[in-house]
Amino acid sequence: MDRIIYTSMTGASAAAHRQAVLSNNLANVSTQGFRAEMANFRSVPLQGSGSTTRVFALEATSGHVDTPGPAQTTGRPLDAMAVGNAWFAVQGLDGTEAYTRAGHFELNAEGQLTTPGGLAVLSDGGAPITAPQGAELSLGADGTISAQIPGQQPQNLGRIKLATPDAQDPLKRGDDGLFRTTSGEPMGNDNQARMVSGALEGSNVNPVEAMVGMIAAARQFEQQMRLMQTAENDDKSAAQLLSLNG
């Protein structure tokens, strides 16, 4: 069989992978705080005798887009939007500290401040935050949480941990959708980080760009499939010619 079929196969596989990445981005165009994944094609020369002229195509996810999403004003007291490159610290299902830009917080039945998915929001001391029963919470620009019980003085419950990643230890997305440092070590609290209460950050996915990318990936996939069909037809024609000469 013509060896070009293997080269075309890698091209089709890379295009399918890019289609999957772009589809996931487009599906999260309305997800608060979502960071669009980036994907790049990479050329890999084939090593071996008689193979140096062939190059395989690979698709690699190269990280995420750091551009903040648009601000969405809600007026809800427990909604918060991190400013700049700050991230909220939460406790992942595996028990490790993770980070998110989604600031739609809630109080569970035990009075613990959580994400909509039930993950505990962490304080600047790295511990979950618990509010008194019946208290109304308000969030300050520095992450400070105040609890007001009718007829009583406001209580300071602590401060939401706001962390800013370092270029030496950047964040990467995990399988659970949360971000963690490359080293796996938790980031320190950033006392200079700020947030805006009563607002949420939208997804930074550009839907038009994602749609155009999906169309281009679909055309690339179709082109590679046609090339494989051409290689198959050439192989059949060569076999018929050999049988006639034999």
Secondary structure, DSSP 8 states (H G I E B T S, - for coil): --THHHHHHHHHHHHHHHHHHHHHHHHTTTSTT---EEEEEEEEE--STT-TT-EEEEEEEEEE--S---EEE---TTBEEE-TT-EEEEE-TTSSEEEES--B-EE-TTSBEE-TTS-BBBBTTSSB-B--TT-EEEE-TTSEEEEE-TTS--EEEEEB-EE--BTTB-EEE-TTS-EEETT-------TT--EEETEEE-----HHHHHHHHHHHHHHHHHHHHHHHHHHHHHHHHHHHHHHH-
